[in-house]
Amino acid sequence: MVTLCSLVVTLALLTPTQPIVSYACRADTKFGRHTLSLRQAVNATAPATVRPNTRFTVAVDLQPGTLPSEVKGFKLQEVRDLALRIPIPANTSYVSAQLTGGSGLNSTPSVQLDGNTAVVKVAGPIPGGASYQLPTLSVRLKSGRKGTTIETKLKGTSYDDPGLTLQAKIKWKFLSTTAPVACYPDPNPALTRTRVQ
């Protein structure tokens, strides 16, 4: 089920300026446990420099995707309960977060702070074969001490500490089942860097 990566994103034509994030994923199904990888284009922005104790905004924008209607002989019926996690960077304090845009999600996305992580939630359902666009996440932060670099990264270190999760409903012959999918970025490069000076 290598093409299960398309449940989350579809590899599209990418411009060279867009960072590419690679996720390692695991799907647990009634037909077995499957590991796979996916690649996602991300357009993230932040100021190059800020002064200490200054408010600034980091924006993370995942590029559009299209869900497949079929995955390795399985019919993809829908995707639900997608959650994307982005940690609040070190040497910052959280001020606020908001979502803008998004389409084809069949629900109103939400963002909340869970500990030191901003979590974007999309209830869906997003039907198989449909095109969609996740909303842009804008996080307002306050910079910390001078002489440090603030890095924006995605969350996740393992399948048990995922940064991206979702529920995929698939059908094979007459049997429908829901498969939880957990993903973490591997490797996990910084999406943005802001120098405090």
Secondary structure, 3 states (H helix, E strand, C coil): CHHHHHHCCCCCCCCCCCCEEEEEEEEEECCEEEEEEEEEEEEEECCCEECCCCEEEEEEEECCEECCCEECCEEEEEEEEEEEEEECCCCEEEEEEEEECCECCCCCCEEEEECCEEEEEECCCEECCCEEECCEEEEEEEECCCCCEEEECCCCCECCECCEEEEEEEEECCEEEEEEEEEEECCCCCCEEEEEC
